[in-house]
Amino acid sequence: MIHPSLDLLVKKVDSKYTLVVLAAKRAREILDGSTPMVESKSNKQVTIALEEIASEKISYERTKTGIK
């Protein structure tokens, strides 16, 4: 089973596209040395990013040019 679940994650953002972009950007930040904001059993950056989104540690702002 995937944790956190896709159903939970989609409720935190406005679309699946936003979820993918947000998770990818945060995973790159973690890969580049940013400290994770949640304790995770996983060492995979994408999983950590998704856990941060699920726990509402990550927010986003939709602009005309993309997601910040």
MARGU-915141 format. One record per residue: residue in one letter; x, z, y negated of N, C-alpha, C in turn. Coordinates in steps of 0.05 Angstrom, whole numbers, plus 5000, padded with zeros to 4 digits. Layout:
// MARGU-915141
AXZYXZYXZY/...
END
This chain:
// MARGU-915141
M501750005024500050005000501850004975/I501049854956502549824931501850064913/H503950184903503650414884505150364859/P504050374836501250414830499550174836/S497050214841495249994849494749794826/L494249554834493749344814491149414798/D489149524811486649594798487149794775/L488849994780489550194760491050064737/L492949894744494749774723493149584705/V491349434716489849244699488049384679/K487149634686485549784667487149884643/K489849894646491549984624492249764604/V491749514611492449294593489949104591/D490148904574487848724570487748494589/S489848434604489748214623492148234643/K491948084664494148084684496647964672/Y496247764655498547634641500047844625/T498648004609499948214593501448404611/L500248474633501548664652504248554662/V504248294669506648174679508848164658/V508048074634510048054612511148334604/L509348524602510148794595511948914616/A511348884641512948994663515748854663/A515748594660518248444660520148534637/K518948554613520648644590521748924594/R520049104604521049374608523049384631/A522649234652524549224674527249134665/R527348934647529848834636531249054619/E529649204604530749424588532049634606/I530749694628531849894647534349784660/L534349534667536649404679539049404660/D538449374634540549374613541549654606/G540349864618541450134614539550334601/S537150254594535150434583534350644604/T533950894595533251114612530251094620/P529651104646526851094654525351344643/M522751304636521151514625519551674645/V519751594671518451734692520351784715/E519851984731521352034756520151844777/S521851704791520951514811522551534836/K521151494859522551494885523951224888/S523151024874524250754876526650724857/N528450544865530650474847530350194837/K528050074842527449804832526349814804/Q527449654786526649664758523749594753/V522749394767519949304763518049524772/T518649654794516949874803516950104783/I519250174773519450384752517850304728/A518050054719516549954696513549974701/L512649904724509749924731508850214731/E510550394741509850674741509650784713/E511350684695511250764667508650674654/I507850424660505350314649503050474660/A503050544685500850694697500550974685/S502851094678502751364666502551354636/E502051114625501651074596504051154579/K506451134590508851184574509650934558/I508650704566509250454553506750354539/S507050264514504850144500505649864491/Y503749714482504449444473502749374449/E503549174434502049074411501948774413/R499648664413499348374415499548254387/T501348064384501647924358501247624363/K501247474341500847184343503147054358/T505547174358507847044370508347154398/G506947354407507247454434506647754436/I508047884454507548174459509948324450/K509548544435511748714426511648974441/
END
